[in-house]
Amino acid sequence: MSRKAFRDLLERYLKGKCSPKEQKIVRQWYDLLDTDRDFELGDADFDEIEARLWSQISQKTTTINQVNNTEARDNGHKSLSVKKPLLAIAVCMVLLIMVSWWINNGKSSAMGEPSFLTSASSKVIVVSNEHDRPKLIILPDSSTIELYKGSEVKYAKRFDENRKILLKGDALFDVKKNAHSPFVVYREGTITKVLGTRFLIKGDGEQGSSEVIVYDGKVEVMENNEKRNLIARMMTKPARVSLSVNQRAIVQKDKHTICETIVEHPMPLETKQNLLKAGSFDEMPLDKLTEKLSDIYGIGIKAEPNVGHLTFTGNLDNLELFSLLEMICCVTATKYEIKGKEIFIQ
């Protein structure tokens, strides 16, 4: 089996386009390889992994072909019956070596469930909240959680090199910065990883979506694909985005997508709040004004080149971001549009 044929077969299996015979073969591979151990795809691109592995496989399949050719010369018509089992062995070798590579070199250690849940040495703390008011939880590293009604968290009594939390429901996190110990939150198909920041995680149970909203610092949000079958994990890379202040991620669990955008009510950076008090502007070009607003809110706000020369005169004091943008656009006869994590006046 060629490299392309091997990959095509797995892709067709994932799309449900295999024949019954091909499905049976793939399921046999899966049954052979699947164990309780969580096989993970590392940070490297799948194409790069495949290229490295195939160079190893080609050496083994070359050896098999040499043996096969020798037996064909010695046994004549028997060679046809020999090729099939040897081919099956070669294909199984491909999968075995891929799994072995992931076990030994996989860097996405966050996938799956928090390790403290299965560790015999970890004492697990479980806290839930059935009241209307948020419940304040102080973690072993002095980070805090505001746990909302109907939610639950689990964590180890003592943190190890990774500070890991299992969340059900909604919560606001204020994480103490520690560059050597990432803070990781597992929640219903997503993983949120930070070093030190303030962020909110909430979900919509009916729609199957969730949000991560960043108020301070930087956050990485990724899909937790541990519940997908082994072959799906082999062929796909989990969705992953990086966020900063006033940005949010909208996670569609059923579609395996993460959309990046801006929070509904952006707030000025704490160190830039005073800049808004001087909210009166006189004939200020839009390109300069948007640069100032971008600095105040920590997000990309830009004027398109064709309107950057237009000037604004007015008072923007005590207005939230989208209200002041509406005023600017009204005065300058322009409009604004949100594209991903940036705002453009055009």
N, C-alpha and C positions, 0 to 999 in steps of 0.2 A: 504493500500500500504506500503510495506517495504521500509526501507531507501535505499537499493540497487536498488529496482525497480524504486523508484522515481528518483534517480540519472541516472540510465540507460535510462529512458525515455527522460530526458532532453538531455543526450549525443546523443541519436539516433536522436532527433529532430534537433540538431545542425549539424549532419552529413547528414541530409536529408533522413534518413532511417525509418521514422515513417510511419505508415499507414495513410490514409486520416482521419480516425476517431481520431487517436492519435494526428495528427496535429491540428485538430479542437479543441481538449481539451486543448492543450498547448497554442494555440492562444487565447482561452478564458481566460486562466490564465493571459496571457500577457496583454490582453485588460483590464482585471480587475485591474491589478497592475500598469500599465505604466501610468505615469503622466508627467507633464513638469519638475518635479524635477529630478535632475541628481543623480541616485543611483550609489554609488561608492563602489568598493571593496577595503578594507583597506590593510595595509601592511601584515597582518597575512595570512598564507597559507589558501587556501580554505578548505582543509581537517580539519584544526583546527577549522575554523568557523563552518563547517558542524557538527563537533562533539559536539560543545557547543549548537548549535541550536537543534540538534536532541534530546538531553536530555530533552529540554523543550517540544518539540513536542510529545515525547513519553508519557509525563504526560497527555497531552490533548487528545491524541488518546486513551489512556487507559480509560479515562473518557467516551469518545464516545463509545468505545466498551462495557463498562459496561451498558450504556444506551441502546445500540443496543441489547445486550443479554437479558436485562429485557423485552424489547418490543417483542423480538422473543418468549420468553416464554409466554407472554400475548396474542400475536396475531398470533402465529403459522406461517402460510405461508406468512403473511404480512411482515415478517422480511427481506425477500429478497429485497423488494421494498424500505425498510428503509435504508439498508446498502449503496446503491449507493449514495444517496445525502449526507449521513454522511461522506462517503469516500471522496467525492469531497470537502466537507467543510474542512476535515482534511488536504488534500493536499494544498488547498488554504491557510490554516493557516501556513503551512511550508513556502510558498513563502512570505506571509505577514510578518512573524517574521524575515525571512532573510533580507528582504528589511528594516524593522525597525531597525535591528541590524546595517546594513550598514549606515543608516542615523545617528544613535546615536553614533556609534563607528568608522565609517570610518575615516582613517587617511590620505588617499591619496587626500588631498584637492586640489591638482594641476589639477586633472582631469576635463575635460570639457573646458570651456572658461574662460578667466580672469574675475574676479568678477566686475572689474571696468566698463566693457562694459554694465552691466545691473544695476549698482548702480546709483540711481537718484542724489546722492551727488557728484559723480565724474565727473570732466570735462575731456573729452578725447582729447588728442593731437594726431593728425594724420600728419605724415611726409612721403613724398614719394620722390623718386629720379629718374628723367628721363634723367639725364646727364651721360656722360661717366665716369667722375671722382666721386669717393666716396664722399658722403655728411656726414659731421661730425655733430653728434647730441649729445648735452650735456643734460643728464637726471637730474631730480630733486635731486638725491643723488650724483651728480658730476661724475657718471659713464658715459662712452662715447660709442657711436655706430658709426661705419663707415658703412653707408648704401650704398649698391652697386646699379648699374643701374637697373631700373625696379622693385625695391623693395619698401616696405612700412612697417612702424611700427606704432603701436598705443600704447599709455600708458596714465596713469592718470597724470594730472597736478601735483598732490601731491601723493607721495607714502604712503601707509599705512604700516602695519607690514610686508607685503610681497611686494616686488618690482616686478611687473608683466608687461610683454611685449608681444604684439601680433605681430608676424613677418610674412610678406609675401615676399619671395625671400631670398636674401643672405645678411649677415651682419657680421662684426667683432665687438666683444664686449670686452670692457676693464672695468671690474666691480670693483667698490670700495668694499673692504672687510667689511662685517658687519655680525658678527656671529649671531645676533639676528633678522636679516631680510633677508631671502633667496631671491635671484634674480632668477626669473623664466621666461623663454622664451617659448611661445607657437608657434609652427610652423607646419602646415599641418600634423597633426597626431602624432607629437612628442612633448615632453616637456623636456626642458633642465633646470636643477636646479643647481645653484651655490651659494656660499657665497661671493666669491671674486676671480676673475681670469681673464684670457684673452683667448678668444676662438672664433672660426669662425664657423658659420652655413651656409651651402650652399646646394643647391639641384640640381637635374637633373629632370627637368619637364617631359621630354620624357620617362625616365626610371621609374619614380615614386619613386626614391630613394633620400636620402639626407645624408649629412655628418655633424658630429660635430667634429671639430679638436681643440685639447687643446694645447695652447702654454705655459700656466702657471697655477698653482693651480690644483684644483680638480673639476670635473664636473660629474653630474649624468644625464643620458639620459634615458627616459622611453617612452613607447608607450602611446599615448592618445587615449583610446578606447571609448570615449564618443559617437562616432557615430555608434558603434556597438549596436545591440539590447540588451535589458535587459537580456535575458536569456544567450546570449553569454558572457556578462559581468559577470554573475553569475558563469559561468563554467570555465572561463579562467582568468589568472592573467597577467596583462600587462608586456611585455618584459621590462627589466631594466638592465642597465650596469653602472659601475662607471669607470671614466677615470681620468688619470693624465697627466702630461706634456709629449708631444711627442706621445700621443695616440689619436686615433680617433674611432668614432662609425659610421658604415655604416647602415643606416636604410632602410629596404625594407618595405614600407608601405603596399603594397598589400599582402605580405607574413606574416606580423606581426612579423618580426624578426629584431634584432639588432646585428650586427657583430662587435666585438672588434678587433682592429688591431693597427699597428704602422703607424704614418704619413709618407707621401712619402719622406719628407726631414727633418729628425730629426735635431734639433738644440741643441748645448750644453747649459746646464743650465747657466744662467747669472753668478752665483757665481763660476762656474767651468770652464769658458772659458780659463783661464790662463793655466789650466792643459794640454790643447791641444798644447800650444806653445812649450812645451817640448816634441815634437813628435818623438824623436829618441829613439829607443829601441834596446838593445843589449842582445840577448839570454834570452828574457823574456818569461817564461812559459805562455801558452795560458790561463790557469785558472786565473793567476794573471792579465794578460792583459785585459781579458774580464771583470774582476771585476772592473778594472780602468775605462774602457769605460762605464760600467753600471753606475758608479758613476758620470761620466761627463754628460751623456745624460739623466739620471733619468729613464731609462727603463731597463728591465731585459735582460742582455746579458750574456750568459753562454757558457762555453766549456763543451762538454760531457766528462764524466770521461775517456773514452778511448783515448782522444786527449789532455786532459788538461796538460799533461807533455811536449808536443811539444813546442819548443821555436821559437820565432819570433825575427828577427833582421831587422831593417829598419826604415824609416822615414815616419811618418803619418801626418806630419804637413800640414795644409791647405787643408786637404781632408774632404769631408763630410762623414757621417757615412757609408753609403753603399759602397762608393768608398774605404774607408780604410778597410772595411770588405773583399772586394774583393781582396785587396792587401795581407791582412793577410792570407786569404785562399789560394791564389796563392803560397805564400812563404812556407806555411806549408802543402800543398797538402791536404787541407780540403775543406769543403763547409759550407755555413751557410743556415739556414732555419728559416723563420718567422712562429711562431706558436702562433696565437692569439696576445697577447701583449708582447711576448718575442721573443728573437733571440737566436738560438742555433748554435754553431759551432760544426760540427761533421765530 
